[in-house]
Amino acid sequence: MKYSELFGKTAREAPSDEIAVNARLLLKAGFIDKLISGSYTLLPLGLRVVKKIEQVIREEMNTTGAQEILMPLLHPKEIWNETGRWEKARDVMYQFEKNKKEFALSFTHEEIVLDIIRKHAFTYREFPIKIYQFSTKFRDELRAKSGILRGREFLMKDLYSAHTSQEDLDKYYWEVKDAYLKIFQRFGLKAYVAEAAGGVFTESHTHEFQILSEGGEDTIFYCENGDFAQNREIAKVTAGIKCPKCSGTIKEGKSIEVGNIFRFGTVYSEKMKVQFTDASGKKQLVYFGSYGIGLTRLVGTLVELFHDDRGIVWPKVAAPYQAHLIDLRSNLQKGDSAERFALYEKLQKAGIEVLYDDRADISAGEKFADADLIGIPIRLVVSARVDRGKVEVKKRNEQESKIMAVEEAINLIN
């Protein structure tokens, strides 16, 4: 992509009403645009990051045997009444009337999934069922002040599973827990699996995936050895005591919730009459679970954790492009010569995703500042002081640059 053609450029200043680091940097770097508090447009750079995150999650979800679907966002009142959550979740749901019928915009999809299952699965042979989607969610957040960490409209990966026994549900629940930890590890994140209350989802305890960050709105008590954590809202431990699972010490820290997992058992299936026929011909209730990761929240989390005073420092797996190419050759800044685009085209032919700053009317300092702000892992510079066939290479998280042959740089990137 040529930067001159990219929609959404860097800005000198972030909006004064944004206080969260993630929002200020993402807005300033041209990844998102703000419509209202808690509602943002993903510009081309931002959408590329989301797609990279989505693919990592998809790979790990598929490994568990889950299949991808896509469900409606507009839900009738009747289906939410079956579980009683139309009233229970009224404070968080966007509910409205149209043509004398009441609807809601999705804030989750448990009821919808169970409705699908009771229409398409009838015997034990069709279980377990594991289905997931990447979809928009709507929640009437009163505290939408943390950028894309807490939105009124946001992207989520939500997975749902249905089983013929509690034992099988439990087995998959912990399998998903391990898959989630692997997902966060792939982004360079250390996630704590914290016990938490279920809120409007369930009355039983659940598990959250919390990332320590000063930009977080949650507080957790966690073991320094990483084998125990509780959300402060249900905590039975305090900072400074011995961990109940090991010899470590409990610490307290602010954190960002990036995922959660729930085991509902037969509570929802009983209310919605979701059953299957077992091997003996008897009707049995389905055991149900759900599992979520906030995609846009994960984008914000990466920015909160991976940035410096110059801008974002994307981990390679989530970066919008693999390399940021800057051309400083003044004699080639005008005209559309073949030599000007030779390296850009060579990188593309090598399969490298590259953002090429081809602007002719911008100083070297401004180009370098923009590259640091955008945060692509590797910066490539061609200039008059670099011999033909070579390029200056600098990693975003390092101070020093190196001159190397183009082929060597390509191997480094790949």
C-alpha positions as CSV (number, residue, x, y, z in Angstrom):
1,M,0.0,0.0,0.0
2,K,1.3,3.4,-0.9
3,Y,0.9,5.8,2.0
4,S,-0.1,8.6,-0.3
5,E,-3.2,6.5,-1.3
6,L,-4.0,5.2,2.2
7,F,-7.3,6.5,3.6
8,G,-6.7,7.8,7.1
9,K,-3.5,9.6,7.8
10,T,-1.7,10.5,11.0
11,A,-2.8,13.6,13.0
12,R,-0.6,16.0,15.0
13,E,-2.8,15.8,18.1
14,A,-5.4,13.4,19.5
15,P,-8.8,14.7,20.5
16,S,-8.7,16.5,23.8
17,D,-11.7,14.6,25.2
18,E,-9.9,11.2,24.9
19,I,-7.9,10.3,28.0
20,A,-7.2,6.6,27.4
21,V,-3.8,5.8,25.8
22,N,-5.2,3.4,23.4
23,A,-7.7,5.9,22.0
24,R,-5.3,8.7,21.8
25,L,-2.7,6.7,19.9
26,L,-5.1,4.8,17.6
27,L,-6.8,8.1,16.6
28,K,-3.6,10.0,16.2
29,A,-2.0,7.2,14.1
30,G,-5.0,6.9,11.8
31,F,-6.3,3.5,12.9
32,I,-9.8,4.5,14.0
33,D,-12.2,7.4,13.8
34,K,-14.6,8.4,16.6
35,L,-18.3,8.8,15.9
36,I,-19.5,9.2,19.5
37,S,-18.2,8.1,22.9
38,G,-17.9,4.3,22.8
39,S,-18.4,4.0,19.0
40,Y,-15.5,4.0,16.6
41,T,-14.9,3.4,12.9
42,L,-12.1,1.0,12.0
43,L,-10.1,2.8,9.3
44,P,-8.1,0.6,6.8
45,L,-5.1,0.3,9.2
46,G,-7.3,-0.5,12.1
47,L,-9.3,-3.1,10.2
48,R,-6.1,-4.8,9.1
49,V,-5.1,-5.2,12.7
50,V,-8.5,-6.7,13.6
51,K,-8.2,-9.1,10.7
52,K,-4.8,-10.3,11.9
53,I,-6.2,-10.8,15.4
54,E,-9.2,-12.6,14.0
55,Q,-7.1,-15.1,12.1
56,V,-5.1,-16.1,15.1
57,I,-8.3,-16.6,17.1
58,R,-9.8,-18.5,14.2
59,E,-6.9,-20.9,14.0
60,E,-7.1,-21.7,17.7
61,M,-10.9,-22.1,17.7
62,N,-10.7,-24.5,14.7
63,T,-8.1,-26.5,16.6
64,T,-10.8,-27.2,19.3
65,G,-13.1,-28.6,16.6
66,A,-15.4,-25.5,16.5
67,Q,-17.1,-24.4,13.3
68,E,-17.6,-20.7,12.2
69,I,-21.0,-19.3,11.6
70,L,-22.6,-15.8,11.6
71,M,-25.8,-14.9,13.4
72,P,-28.3,-12.0,13.2
73,L,-27.8,-8.9,15.3
74,L,-31.5,-8.0,15.5
75,H,-33.3,-10.2,18.0
76,P,-37.1,-10.4,18.8
77,K,-38.2,-9.9,22.4
78,E,-39.9,-13.3,22.5
79,I,-36.6,-15.3,22.4
80,W,-35.1,-13.3,25.2
81,N,-38.3,-13.8,27.3
82,E,-37.7,-17.5,27.2
83,T,-34.8,-17.2,29.6
84,G,-36.1,-14.1,31.4
85,R,-33.2,-12.0,30.3
86,W,-35.3,-9.4,28.5
87,E,-36.0,-7.8,31.9
88,K,-32.8,-8.9,33.7
89,A,-30.5,-7.4,31.0
90,R,-32.6,-4.4,30.3
91,D,-30.0,-2.0,31.6
92,V,-27.3,-3.2,29.2
93,M,-29.5,-4.0,26.1
94,Y,-30.6,-1.6,23.5
95,Q,-34.3,-2.4,23.3
96,F,-36.8,-0.7,21.0
97,E,-40.3,-1.0,19.4
98,K,-40.9,-1.1,15.6
99,N,-44.3,-1.8,14.0
100,K,-45.8,-2.7,17.4
101,K,-43.1,-5.4,17.9
102,E,-40.2,-5.2,20.4
103,F,-36.6,-6.0,19.4
104,A,-33.1,-5.7,20.8
105,L,-29.7,-5.3,19.4
106,S,-27.4,-8.3,20.3
107,F,-25.3,-7.9,23.4
108,T,-24.7,-11.7,23.4
109,H,-26.1,-14.7,21.5
110,E,-26.8,-17.6,24.0
111,E,-30.6,-17.6,23.3
112,I,-30.0,-17.4,19.5
113,V,-27.6,-20.4,19.6
114,L,-29.9,-22.5,21.7
115,D,-32.8,-21.7,19.3
116,I,-30.6,-22.9,16.4
117,I,-29.6,-26.1,18.2
118,R,-33.2,-27.1,19.0
119,K,-34.0,-26.7,15.3
120,H,-31.1,-28.7,13.9
121,A,-29.8,-31.2,16.5
122,F,-32.1,-34.0,17.8
123,T,-30.1,-37.0,19.0
124,Y,-27.0,-37.6,21.0
125,R,-25.1,-38.5,17.8
126,E,-25.1,-34.9,16.8
127,F,-23.3,-33.7,19.9
128,P,-21.1,-32.1,21.0
129,I,-21.8,-28.9,19.0
130,K,-19.2,-26.2,18.9
131,I,-19.9,-23.0,16.9
132,Y,-18.4,-19.5,17.0
133,Q,-18.6,-16.2,15.2
134,F,-16.9,-12.8,14.8
135,S,-19.7,-10.3,15.2
136,T,-20.7,-6.9,16.5
137,K,-22.1,-6.5,20.0
138,F,-24.1,-3.6,21.5
139,R,-24.1,-2.7,25.2
140,D,-25.3,0.4,26.8
141,E,-22.1,1.2,28.6
142,L,-22.3,4.1,31.1
143,R,-18.5,4.2,31.4
144,A,-17.5,4.5,27.8
145,K,-14.4,6.5,28.7
146,S,-11.6,4.0,28.0
147,G,-11.4,4.2,24.2
148,I,-12.0,0.9,22.5
149,L,-11.4,-1.0,25.7
150,R,-15.1,-0.3,26.7
151,G,-17.4,0.4,23.8
152,R,-21.1,0.7,23.3
153,E,-20.5,-1.1,19.9
154,F,-17.6,-3.5,19.5
155,L,-16.4,-6.6,17.8
156,M,-16.3,-10.0,19.6
157,K,-15.5,-13.6,19.0
158,D,-18.2,-15.6,20.7
159,L,-18.0,-19.4,20.9
160,Y,-20.8,-21.6,22.1
161,S,-20.8,-25.3,22.9
162,A,-23.6,-27.9,23.6
163,H,-23.0,-31.3,25.2
164,T,-24.8,-34.4,26.4
165,S,-23.2,-34.3,29.9
166,Q,-21.7,-32.0,32.5
167,E,-18.4,-34.0,32.2
168,D,-18.1,-33.3,28.5
169,L,-18.9,-29.6,29.0
170,D,-16.3,-29.4,31.7
171,K,-13.7,-31.1,29.4
172,Y,-14.3,-28.6,26.6
173,Y,-14.4,-25.7,29.0
174,W,-10.9,-26.3,30.1
175,E,-9.8,-27.0,26.5
176,V,-11.0,-23.6,25.5
177,K,-9.2,-22.1,28.5
178,D,-6.0,-23.5,27.2
179,A,-6.8,-22.3,23.7
180,Y,-7.4,-18.8,25.0
181,L,-4.1,-18.7,26.9
182,K,-2.3,-19.8,23.7
183,I,-4.1,-17.0,21.7
184,F,-2.9,-14.3,24.2
185,Q,0.6,-15.8,24.3
186,R,0.8,-15.5,20.5
187,F,0.3,-11.7,20.9
188,G,3.0,-11.6,23.6
189,L,0.4,-11.2,26.4
190,K,0.5,-12.7,29.9
191,A,-3.1,-13.6,30.8
192,Y,-4.2,-14.4,34.3
193,V,-7.2,-16.8,34.6
194,A,-9.3,-15.0,37.3
195,E,-12.3,-16.4,39.1
196,A,-15.2,-13.9,38.7
197,A,-19.0,-13.5,39.2
198,G,-21.2,-14.2,36.2
199,G,-23.3,-11.0,36.1
200,V,-26.3,-11.1,33.8
201,F,-24.9,-14.3,32.2
202,T,-25.0,-16.8,35.1
203,E,-25.3,-16.9,38.9
204,S,-22.3,-19.3,39.2
205,H,-18.6,-18.3,39.2
206,T,-16.9,-17.9,35.8
207,H,-13.4,-17.3,34.6
208,E,-12.0,-14.1,33.1
209,F,-8.8,-13.6,31.2
210,Q,-7.1,-10.6,32.7
211,I,-4.1,-8.7,31.4
212,L,-2.2,-6.5,34.0
213,S,-2.2,-2.9,32.8
214,E,-2.4,0.5,34.4
215,G,-5.0,1.4,31.8
216,G,-7.4,-1.3,33.0
217,E,-10.7,-0.7,34.7
218,D,-10.7,-4.0,36.7
219,T,-8.6,-5.0,39.7
220,I,-7.4,-8.5,40.4
221,F,-5.6,-10.3,43.2
222,Y,-3.1,-12.6,41.6
223,C,-0.3,-15.0,42.6
224,E,3.1,-13.9,41.6
225,N,3.7,-17.4,40.3
226,G,0.7,-17.0,37.9
227,D,-1.4,-20.0,39.1
228,F,-4.2,-18.2,40.9
229,A,-6.2,-15.0,40.4
230,Q,-9.6,-13.6,41.5
231,N,-11.5,-10.5,40.4
232,R,-11.8,-8.0,43.3
233,E,-15.6,-8.1,43.2
234,I,-15.7,-11.7,44.5
235,A,-12.2,-11.9,46.0
236,K,-11.6,-14.0,49.1
237,V,-7.9,-13.1,49.3
238,T,-6.0,-9.8,49.8
239,A,-2.6,-8.6,48.8
240,G,0.3,-9.8,50.8
241,I,-1.0,-13.1,51.9
242,K,0.2,-16.5,50.8
243,C,-1.3,-18.0,47.7
244,P,-3.9,-20.7,48.4
245,K,-2.5,-22.8,45.7
246,C,1.3,-22.5,46.2
247,S,4.0,-20.7,48.2
248,G,3.8,-17.5,46.2
249,T,2.5,-14.1,47.5
250,I,-0.8,-12.6,46.4
251,K,-0.4,-9.2,44.7
252,E,-3.0,-6.6,43.6
253,G,-3.1,-4.9,40.2
254,K,-5.2,-3.1,37.7
255,S,-6.1,-5.2,34.7
256,I,-8.0,-5.4,31.4
257,E,-10.5,-8.2,30.9
258,V,-9.9,-9.6,27.3
259,G,-11.9,-12.8,27.5
260,N,-14.3,-14.8,29.6
261,I,-15.7,-18.4,29.7
262,F,-19.0,-19.6,31.2
263,R,-20.5,-22.9,32.1
264,F,-24.3,-22.8,32.2
265,G,-25.1,-26.5,32.6
266,T,-28.7,-27.0,31.8
267,V,-30.1,-23.7,33.2
268,Y,-30.8,-22.1,29.8
269,S,-31.7,-25.3,28.0
270,E,-34.3,-26.1,30.6
271,K,-35.9,-22.7,30.2
272,M,-35.8,-22.9,26.4
273,K,-36.7,-26.7,26.3
274,V,-33.5,-27.6,24.3
275,Q,-33.3,-31.4,24.5
276,F,-31.8,-34.4,22.7
277,T,-32.7,-38.1,22.5
278,D,-30.1,-40.3,24.3
279,A,-29.1,-43.8,23.3
280,S,-32.0,-45.3,25.2
281,G,-34.5,-43.1,23.5
282,K,-35.1,-40.8,26.4
283,K,-35.2,-37.0,26.2
284,Q,-32.4,-35.2,28.0
285,L,-31.5,-31.5,28.5
286,V,-28.5,-30.1,26.7
287,Y,-25.5,-28.9,28.7
288,F,-24.4,-25.5,27.5
289,G,-21.4,-23.1,27.7
290,S,-20.2,-19.9,26.1
291,Y,-16.8,-18.3,25.6
292,G,-15.9,-14.8,24.5
293,I,-12.9,-12.7,23.4
294,G,-13.3,-9.0,22.7
295,L,-11.5,-8.3,19.3
296,T,-11.5,-4.5,19.5
297,R,-10.8,-4.6,23.2
298,L,-7.8,-6.8,22.4
299,V,-6.6,-4.1,19.9
300,G,-6.8,-1.5,22.6
301,T,-5.0,-3.8,25.1
302,L,-2.1,-4.3,22.7
303,V,-1.7,-0.5,22.4
304,E,-2.0,0.0,26.1
305,L,0.8,-2.5,26.7
306,F,3.0,-2.0,23.6
307,H,3.8,1.7,23.1
308,D,6.4,4.2,23.9
309,D,6.7,8.0,23.8
310,R,6.8,8.0,20.0
311,G,3.8,5.8,19.3
312,I,2.6,2.2,19.0
313,V,4.9,-0.8,18.9
314,W,2.8,-3.6,17.4
315,P,3.8,-7.2,18.0
316,K,4.5,-8.8,14.6
317,V,1.5,-11.1,14.6
318,A,-1.0,-8.2,14.9
319,A,0.8,-5.5,12.9
320,P,-1.2,-4.0,9.9
321,Y,1.9,-4.5,7.7
322,Q,5.2,-6.4,8.0
323,A,7.4,-3.5,6.9
324,H,7.2,0.3,6.6
325,L,9.3,1.4,3.5
326,I,10.5,5.0,3.4
327,D,12.2,6.5,0.3
328,L,14.4,9.6,1.0
329,R,16.1,9.8,-2.4
330,S,15.5,13.4,-3.4
331,N,16.3,12.8,-7.0
332,L,13.5,10.3,-7.3
333,Q,10.9,12.2,-5.4
334,K,9.3,13.6,-8.5
335,G,8.0,11.6,-11.5
336,D,6.9,8.0,-11.6
337,S,10.2,6.3,-12.5
338,A,10.6,2.6,-12.4
339,E,13.6,2.9,-10.1
340,R,11.5,4.7,-7.5
341,F,9.1,1.8,-7.1
342,A,11.6,-1.0,-7.7
343,L,12.1,-2.0,-4.0
344,Y,8.4,-1.6,-3.2
345,E,7.5,-4.0,-6.0
346,K,10.3,-6.4,-5.1
347,L,9.0,-6.6,-1.5
348,Q,5.5,-7.3,-2.7
349,K,6.7,-10.1,-5.0
350,A,8.5,-11.6,-2.1
351,G,5.1,-11.8,-0.3
352,I,5.8,-9.1,2.2
353,E,3.0,-6.8,3.3
354,V,4.5,-3.4,3.0
355,L,3.3,0.2,3.7
356,Y,5.3,2.4,1.3
357,D,5.7,6.1,2.3
358,D,6.0,7.5,-1.2
359,R,5.1,11.1,-0.3
360,A,7.3,13.7,-2.1
361,D,6.4,16.8,-0.1
362,I,7.2,15.4,3.4
363,S,10.5,15.8,5.3
364,A,12.5,12.8,6.5
365,G,11.8,13.7,10.1
366,E,8.0,13.7,9.5
367,K,8.2,10.4,7.7
368,F,10.2,8.8,10.6
369,A,7.8,10.3,13.2
370,D,4.8,8.9,11.3
371,A,6.5,5.5,11.0
372,D,7.2,5.4,14.8
373,L,3.6,6.5,15.6
374,I,2.0,3.8,13.3
375,G,4.3,1.2,14.9
376,I,5.0,-1.4,12.1
377,P,7.7,-3.8,13.4
378,I,10.4,-3.1,10.7
379,R,11.3,0.1,9.0
380,L,13.2,0.1,5.7
381,V,14.9,3.2,4.4
382,V,16.4,3.9,1.0
383,S,18.4,7.1,0.7
384,A,21.3,8.6,-1.2
385,R,23.7,7.4,1.5
386,V,22.7,3.7,1.1
387,D,24.4,1.9,-1.7
388,R,22.3,0.5,-4.6
389,G,21.0,-3.0,-3.7
390,K,21.1,-2.3,0.0
391,V,18.6,-0.8,2.5
392,E,18.7,0.6,6.1
393,V,16.8,-1.6,8.4
394,K,15.5,-0.7,11.9
395,K,13.2,-2.6,14.2
396,R,10.6,-0.5,15.9
397,N,11.5,-1.7,19.3
398,E,15.3,-1.1,18.8
399,Q,17.3,2.1,18.7
400,E,20.0,1.2,16.2
401,S,19.6,0.6,12.4
402,K,21.7,-1.7,10.2
403,I,22.6,-1.5,6.5
404,M,22.0,-4.8,4.7
405,A,21.4,-6.2,1.3
406,V,17.8,-6.2,0.2
407,E,17.7,-10.0,0.0
408,E,19.0,-10.2,3.6
409,A,16.3,-7.7,4.7
410,I,13.6,-9.8,3.0
411,N,14.8,-12.9,4.8
412,L,14.7,-11.0,8.1
413,I,11.1,-9.9,7.6
414,N,9.9,-13.3,6.5
